[in-house]
Amino acid sequence: MQVQEQQSEYVDATLTNDMATVKNSEPGTLSTIASAERSDDKVSEIGRNISDFLERLPQNIVSFYNEYRLPVVSFAVLVAAMTGLRILLAITDALNDIPLVAPFFELIGFGYVTWFVFRYFIKASTRQELAGEIDMVKKQIADDNAS
């Protein structure tokens, strides 16, 4: 029985720049691949970009705040008001879960409204007094130098 072996044809493949090449292939040394070096360069470039961004971040925040001061402050006040409202609603909801507290608060509210109506809306002189107090509060809010 004879086994015939076919000889494979030798193909001379030349390496292109896209293919990985091995450098320092001497015995006893570690071989490096060129594409790994390129990826290390990309990683170090990304690291430098992140470092530069973080270095300029405080200056960018200060310049952004100086340029958009009114919208930033308005947004912060809006967020604080919404947070306060949510907390107030949570407290009110917790109090409503206690038996007899909700009807008690409703009774207090009806009593105060009744007192306010009888105190300020029945006579013309007390209506004028209320209007004067409202004007005084408006002036205190609008005037910066009010004492």
N, C-alpha and C positions, 0 to 999 in steps of 0.2 A: 504494500500500500504506500503509495507515494503521495506525499502532501505537497501540493504546490503552493508556494507562498507568493502572493502578489506583492510586488514592490510598489509602494505608494509613490506617487510622483512628488517630488520636492517642489514646494511653492515658495518662492522668495517673497516673503511679505515684508514690506518696508513700513516702518512705524511713521505715523503721521503725528501732527501736533495734538490731534484730538485723542489719541490713544495714550495710555499711561506708559511711562518709561521708568525704568529702574535706574537709580543713580547709586553710586558708591557700592557697587556689587562685589566688593572685595570680600574674601572669606574673613569671617570674624567681625564684620561690621553690619549694622542694621541697614537695610535697604529702604529708601524712601521713594515714594511714588510722586511724580510731578503734580498730579491732580490733587493729592493731599496737601501739597505746598500751596496750591492755588486756593484750596478751601481754607487753609490756615490764614492766608492773606485776606480772604473775605471776612473771616471771623474777626481778625484783628482790626479790619477796616470798620466793621459794624461796631466793635467795641469802642473804637475811637469816636465814631459818630455819636454813640450813646453818651460817652464821657463828655464830649463837647456840648451836647444838648443839656445834660445835667449841670454842667458848669455855667451855662447861660440862663438856666431856668429862673433863678431869683431875679435877675435883671429883667427878663421877659415878663414875669408876674408883676413887678413894680411898674413897668412901663404900661402894661395892659390896664392895671388899676388906675394909674394916673390919666390914661386916655379915656377910660369908660367908667369913671368914678360914680356918676349918678345911676346908671343902670345896674352896676354891681351892688351898690348900697340898696337900691330899690329891690333887687332880687333877694338880698339877704334879709331885708325887713319882711318881704312877702313870705319867705320860708319860715322865719321866726314866728310870724303871725299865724301861719297855717299849723305850725307845730304846737303853738299855744292853744289854738282852737281845738286841735285833736286831743290834747291833754285835758282841756276843760270838758269836752264831750265825754271823754272816758270817765272822768270823775263823776259827772252828772249821771251817766249810765250806771256806774257802780252804786251811787246813792239811790237811784230808782229801784234797784234790786232789793233794797232793804224794805221790809213791809212797813206800811204806814208813813214812810218818809215822803214819798211823792205826793200823796194827798195833803200832807202837812205843808209842804212847800207851795203847793197850789193855793192853799188857804192863806198863807202869808202873802203871796203875790196878789190875790184878789183884795186882801185887806189894804195893801199899800196903794194899789190903783184907786181904790175907793177913797182913801184918805187924800191922795194927790188931787183927784177930781174935786172933792169938796173943798180942799185947801186953796187951789189955784184957779179953778174954772167957774165957780159960782158967782163971785163978785167981780165987777170991772176993775176995782182997785187991786185986787190980788192978781188979776191977769196982767195988769201993767207992771206989777212987781216982778212977776215971772218973766215978762219980756225984758225988763231991765236987767235981771240976773243973766238971762241968755245973752244979751248984748255985751255985758261985762265979761262973760266967759269968751265970747268971740274976740273981743279986743285983747284979752290976755293971751289968747292963742296967736293972733295975728301980729301983735306988737312984741318986738324982741326986747324992748327996754321996760316992759311993764313990771311994776313992783307990787 
